[in-house]
């Protein structure tokens, strides 16, 4: 029987439920257990695909093309698993499934209600998805972490809270545990418990009793014994059931912080985890994971040399918009034994107009770009800031500064080349000007022009390196010298196929293409220390112990030629793709519209 650990939150949202849920799962994996995760988002959207990054943070893309909440990125990175779109439940998905059943007559003429029909649909979904294999073993998970988004007491999360109340009896007391994350404010040095008392009282009133209370402190001061005792007394739990999670130097220390407070020993006893048979091979794998994670955190504390990267983007006012990009840079910096210094540059501040409208921001932005060891231009949509991004790309290309362009950044690197090397003064993207006479970037023919949600080129896609590139391509070496690689995509536009020959003759090498050789997916300049662009989003497949190759190349090149040479040699010997073997197949198979389980949306249909 699968064990379920629900992680809920109180007082305020955004206090780290995702990191605590991921850290708990990681600790369970160190004991040899197989762990999966589900995120519940109470909003009405079907998925996160149409949300503004400034409002909701990054839209995270999965292998199957699911556009989901960024917390699923945390789960994949910490647990080293591959999830599906069904691992993200939204109110929109649940209501759509219930209404479809009602239209088919599945409820036999009954009055369809929140209780029991919606709450039962939620429970059925969780139970179904919790059985799906997510790691390299291909076996059913032992434990499922369920993160309940939002805050207990919110009107939109009420059906999910009620579903969890019912679910605890459906699966049994020994198979269900609840971790409630609450804020403990530190006011002038005094830790206040009243908000936690109030939220636990509300939770108990809804029929859920917390097994563990994770007290989140937004300071670097640990939870005091007196505070712990008070919460224990007034929240009807034993002192061992109260754990403190204060701010630490890095989120990668959170699992060790929880481990030091006995969370795993408590869950082993509470859920009778000893009843699960763990093979010696899985136990050894768990021990190895714990050793490597501890080494990662120790090494992080000993870093002396810095590497400075300028991130030139559109959504820099909301840094969660680039969550996976930042994690990819962090993981790569750990591997290169460097302390990452990230400079956030709003691309609009680099444009000539800013010199007149806001000269201070203009000079600060350019100072950050010209002083950086490397420049990164990430994904985005729309014309705003695009001229500033191309100015940063031009600087990196001409000054031989290591550069990485992702999706939008890849496309703008091609436009910049067309303008400044090929002499195409009017070169631009059809996204900015559909009637342009020199469209360098064009709308993909198979993409819908009427629907925004789930209609892009989405999910895991293969890229084939050009023949002979193994002799000179740094990117190919970073992927272990493989002739074919797989990365996740999310885009509506592509490089104009009619101009490829002209670009190639002028020196721009498209070293990676799709299987038919028609779609440009990776560019690289041979005579540059590191100038690389990816149409895909390789940041979605990074892991703390297995960093994304293009980002590793950027950090290594920004750290110096010797570091880059070392990492190229290491990657050639040891790189292993983070994807399951069964997912690395040809694009035709990936695009095939096979029958899918009820409730699972079909996003790729628009590509057929």
BELQUI-V291276 format. One line per field, one symbol per residue. ss: DSSP state (H for helix, E for strand, - for the rest). A space follows every 10 residues. Layout:
# BELQUI-V291276
ss=???
This chain:
# BELQUI-V291276
ss=--EEEEEEE- ------HHHH HHHHHHHHHH ----EEEEEE E--------- --HHHH---E E-----EE-- HHHHHHHHH- ----HHHEEE HHHHHHHHHH HHHH------ ---HHHHHHH HHHHHHHHH- ---------- --EEEEEE-- -------HHH HHHHHHHHHH H-HHHEEEEE EEE--EE--E E--HHHHHHH HHHHH----- -EEEEEE--- ----HHHHHH HHHH----HH HEEEEE---- HHHHHHHHH- --HHHHHHHH --HHH----H HHHHHHHHHH HHHHHHHHHH H----EEEEE EEE-----HH HHHHHHHHHH HHHHH---EE EEEEEEHHHH -HHHHHH-HH HHHHHHHHHH H--EEEE--- -----HHHHH HHHHHHHH-- -EEEEE-HHH HHHHHHHHHH -------EE- --------EE EEE------- ------EEEE EEEEE---HH H--HHHHH-- ---EEEEEEE E-EEE-HHHH HHHHH---EE EEE------E EEEE------ EEEE---HHH H-E--E--HH HHHHHHHHH- HHHHHHHHHH HHHH------ HHH---HHHH H--------- ---HHHH-
